[in-house]
Amino acid sequence: MIDTEKKQTKKRIYLSSPTMHGEEQQFVAEAFDTNWVAPLGPNVNQFEAEMVAYTGCGYAAALSAGTAAIHLGLKLLGVGQDDVVFVSSLTFSASCNPILYEKATPVLIDSEPDTWNMSPKALEKAFEVYPNPKAVVLVHLYGTPAKLDEIMEICKKHNVPILEDAAESLGATYDGRHTGTFGRIGIYSFNGNKIITTSGGGMMVSQEEALVQEARVLSTQARDPARHYQHSKIGYNYRMSNIVAGIGRGQLMHLEEHLKHKKAIYARYKEAFADIAEIAMNPLNPKGDANNWLSCITLKQGCHVTPDRIMDALEEQNIESRPIWKPMHLQPVFEKYPFFSHYESKNETENDSSVSEDIFNRGVCLPSDIKNTEDDMNQIIDIIRGLF
Ligand SMILES: *Cc1c(COP(=O)(O)O)cnc(C)c1O
């Protein structure tokens, strides 16, 4: 039981809350002063241009959410009713939901243990059963780049486009190149707890200008180029507003600083738990540079301290933590869809039938807020160390 009275007297330590710097408000004020309070305007154009310059993504369309970006991305890749789309199982539901918006069939792909991202082995198995998926939605979980070389090679061999869900991995690179720029289409999210935020927002990016141009059309109700309001296809109201884009421009100026903080948080936890054999940090990809959006740990199989015990102990001190995403193949709403495990057979591990389920069962996301002070970090670490 959590002592709520004691809890309320303490400052809350967050998992990952927005960190504003001041420039955000200036860009928003400019938008008000010039009366650009609309879903278009100079901040939207500038934010897109600045993201293109930062990531090298080619072209970008600022949208109302990362989920909207995935939805339009799927549409642009031609996903429709009864098409098959492969998607990482260990992710947030927003990677998967838009597949269902289009009445397509998600096929859920397990993780590999080295980066927690899509398993090339499970992906190959899925291709054996479903040789013609319309797209592969590849997630870079918690900001660690996936095994891009292997995944891209497999997708190239089967001639299937990748939609890269880089919602959690803005600023992370692989082979020196930004995540989100490898797929035919990439998406970013600026939701409230992501590494930079616009309160809510997203972006669809591509090296192909035509795809991004079409995303702009579809996201503004798909008006034909005519003076009268004429529509020859179904559109959406998915465009980012000029106010929201102003927040994004201010945040982007501080992304490098956020990355440094996040890296320091990961390093601090790693060092603090180095002598506890039961604790392992979430893996990084040696071929890339993670953005360390969330620092996570896993507990050794059979460890007497459970993830719930850690989350309860932190919550008692008003400290926010979170379980690992529950895999999509274990979700009531998605469990009826096909799933391909990294393991050859159910017997390969003693406890779980998939890598993602194992990570879910043994993992915790630790507070990774860049406003955490040295004192906050020490307190979190002391609480966890105290359980061992
Ligand atoms: C946050 C997130 C999204 C959705 O982004 P929104 O901007 O919240 O719509 C999609 N995929 C993953 C992996 C996410 O973490």
Ligand as a Chemical Component Dictionary entry (heavy atoms), coordinates in Angstrom:
data_LIG
# 
_chem_comp.id                   LIG 
_chem_comp.type                 NON-POLYMER 
_chem_comp.pdbx_formal_charge   0 
_chem_comp.three_letter_code    LIG 
# 
loop_
_chem_comp_atom.comp_id 
_chem_comp_atom.atom_id 
_chem_comp_atom.alt_atom_id 
_chem_comp_atom.type_symbol 
_chem_comp_atom.charge 
_chem_comp_atom.model_Cartn_x 
_chem_comp_atom.model_Cartn_y 
_chem_comp_atom.model_Cartn_z 
_chem_comp_atom.pdbx_ordinal 
LIG C1 C1 C 0 4.671 8.042  -28.878 1  
LIG C2 C2 C 0 4.731 6.972  -29.898 2  
LIG C3 C3 C 0 3.929 7.006  -31.053 3  
LIG C4 C4 C 0 2.794 7.961  -31.252 4  
LIG O1 O1 O 0 3.108 9.285  -31.306 5  
LIG P1 P1 P 0 1.990 10.372 -30.925 6  
LIG O2 O2 O 0 2.649 11.648 -31.294 7  
LIG O3 O3 O 0 1.739 10.234 -29.462 8  
LIG O4 O4 O 0 0.784 10.091 -31.738 9  
LIG C5 C5 C 0 4.114 6.026  -32.018 10 
LIG N1 N1 N 0 5.012 5.058  -31.859 11 
LIG C6 C6 C 0 5.773 4.969  -30.754 12 
LIG C7 C7 C 0 6.769 3.859  -30.663 13 
LIG C8 C8 C 0 5.647 5.907  -29.730 14 
LIG O5 O5 O 0 6.379 5.781  -28.620 15 
# 
loop_
_chem_comp_bond.comp_id 
_chem_comp_bond.atom_id_1 
_chem_comp_bond.atom_id_2 
_chem_comp_bond.value_order 
_chem_comp_bond.pdbx_ordinal 
LIG C1 C2 SING 1  
LIG C2 C3 SING 2  
LIG C2 C8 DOUB 3  
LIG C3 C4 SING 4  
LIG C3 C5 DOUB 5  
LIG C4 O1 SING 6  
LIG O1 P1 SING 7  
LIG P1 O2 DOUB 8  
LIG P1 O3 SING 9  
LIG P1 O4 SING 10 
LIG C5 N1 SING 11 
LIG N1 C6 DOUB 12 
LIG C6 C7 SING 13 
LIG C6 C8 SING 14 
LIG C8 O5 SING 15 
# 
